Amino acid sequence: MEISTSKTGKHGHAKANITGIDIFNGRKYEDCVPTSHNCEEPILKRLEYQVLSINADDYVSLYVTDTGEMREDLKLPDDTDADKELSERIRDGVEEGKNIYITVLSSMNIEKIIEMQEKNN
C-alpha cells in the first residue's frame, strides 16, 4: 500500500517503512526493514472453479475444470461485509440454477474466494 524510506542512521543503513493490507482479511500491517536486506514477498495464484452446490456449513462443492476432479474443502468467505455480500450472491446464483464460476486467490497455504461470475454455456 505504501513504502517510504528514511535517511541512513548512525549505523549506516537506511530503513524502509512498509505498510500493507492483508488480502485475505483486510487487516493493516506495518514493517520496518533495512534497505540493504532482502524482503520476502508472497506468490499469488488465481484459479477458477465451477460451483456445483453449497452445503449447510457453507462449504462449496467445486468442479476443477483442468483435471475434472471435485473439491469440497473451501468455505464461503465471511470476514468482511464485502465477503458476506459475495457469499450471498454465490448462494443466490446456485439456488437459481445458474452456472456460477468463482475465482480463488491462494498464497502461503491460504485460499479465499474473491469474486464470482455467471457464465452461459
C-alpha angles and dihedrals in degrees: 000000000000138000125187131171130214129212121270113280132216090284092054103248127115115218129225116214108206124192120187142164121232108244092210103050107010096241120149118237132187130197135178118206135167110260090227092064129077119251124209121233128194122248111231125208127192120202130178124217136177114239114229102173146335121229128215092268091056094253112145125226106219134190113219102218096198098054104018091237129135127240126197103165101090122094128207110260119255107161099107137021089257089053091052091050091050091050091051091050090050092048092049092049093050092047090052090053096245125151100256121188122188132200116224121200115205133185135148092007092304122117130190136175106239106171145003137207137184117233129191114219 
